[in-house]
Amino acid sequence: MPIAYIQDIAKHEGQDVTIRGWLHNRRSSGKIHFLVVRDGTGFIQAVMSKASVGDETFQKADHLGQESAIIVRGQARADARAPGGYEIEVGDLQVVSEARDYPISPKEHGVEYLLDRRHLWIRSQRQHAILRVRHEVVNAVRDFFNREGFVLADAPIFTPSACEGTTTLFPVQYFEDDTAYLTQSGQLYNEATALALGRVYCFGPTFRAEKSKTRRHLTEFWMVEPEMAYATLDDVMRLAEKLVVSVVARVLEARQPELRALERDLSRLELVQAPFPRITYDDAIERLRAAGQPVEWGGDFGGTDETVLSGLFDRPVMVHRFPAAVKAFYMKPDPERPEVALGVDLLAPEGYGEIVGGGERLADYDLLLERVKAHDLPPSTFEWYLDLRRWGSVPHGGFGMGIERVVAWLCGLEHVRETIPFPRMLYRLAP
């Protein structure tokens, strides 16, 4: 009897198959057990009748606890009433290990209770759907950049200095008396590999020691960061737009069952088509004031500002040319208006905020050195970075896209904590 995965059950209609998994839920009706079985690829109902399997096998399932490991064998059959359209008519049941008093029952539990048991919570149907969407997003990102001719050149996780500001670094003891820091971004190293390889990207975990408790922040998150030599701000915006459109289309194509399980409004995602609106920071300020937001020119946008602004559009919106004072030291000033930087934030619709941030980098050696000093950064630590401007400097740019925020948006989640298997937040380091 062939071993089948639930996600492929349609291929086995009418055949006898073996499903190896866990008991997600059970209910009984007289002489019939309805077993909801999961195997990591999906969930399926297995119908067991006493008449078909006999008393001994039937009794095995009588008192089986949630999350008992089981193997069921039987015929796969189509049934429009069953979740997913298929079910298994059980001919045999094997109990691999019996679970008792599973702590996450079908009843409602508080978020903290569930987060304390995250290692078990990820077995639930909702978390299963979210993490499969995440998997699709990651694959879609990699496929996009590989298809576009970018080279994967991952940046180090241990770094000797800050990239996004010294106040949000996690220090790490690095042999003897040296202190290293967990990376905030691979961007500075991306600039080096871009000047070697032309178009590159890195993809990995990043860390921010921000004492933030908002629904959009994690202290450890995954970010994809492309960088391009001979690129302007317009090139960066075109690439970001193309990436987001590609990822959304891929998820809509491949993960509709998961999105429907999450009760996601697919019509909102179907609107994500190019071109995206492009507005300046100045224009954004005017729109926010018109909407009643008390904003002043010169500051960065808060979460509420981003929510209000993105609510004015039915698809992602790009806001460019922020004040240079609120952007990183490496951002190139606009030659026609030096008080603003050639940077861009891409805001997701429906209040999900910034999912992409980037722009054109400062390629002038003297101005970059001046900016390093103005930000009280030690020039000696950035000597290698300044070398990139000494030898063969060209216009270049790129961006970072946070995977968790994208997944939260695509799944319609209230908080990013469900978008990663084991979230790390201000007051959560376990499990």
Secondary structure, DSSP 8 states (H G I E B T S, - for coil): --B--GGGGGGGTTSEEEEEEEEEEEEEETTEEEEEEE-SS-EEEEEEEHHHHHHHHHHHTTT--TT-EEEEEEEEEE-TTSGGGEEEEEEEEEEEE---S-SS-SS---HHHHHHTHHHHTTSHHHHHHHHHHHHHHHHHHHHHHHTT-EE----SEESS-SS-GGG--EEE-STT-EEEE-S-SHHHHHHHHHHHSEEEEEEEEE------STT--SEEEEEEEEEES--HHHHHHHHHHHHHHHHHHHHHH-HHHHHHTT--HHHHHT--S---EEEHHHHHHHHHHTT----TTS---HHHHHHHHTT-SS-EEEE--BGGGS-TTB-EETTEEEEESEEEEEETTTTEEEEEEEEB---HHHHHHHHHHTT--TTTTHHHHHHHHSS---EEEEEEEHHHHHHHHHT-S-GGGSSSS--BTTB---
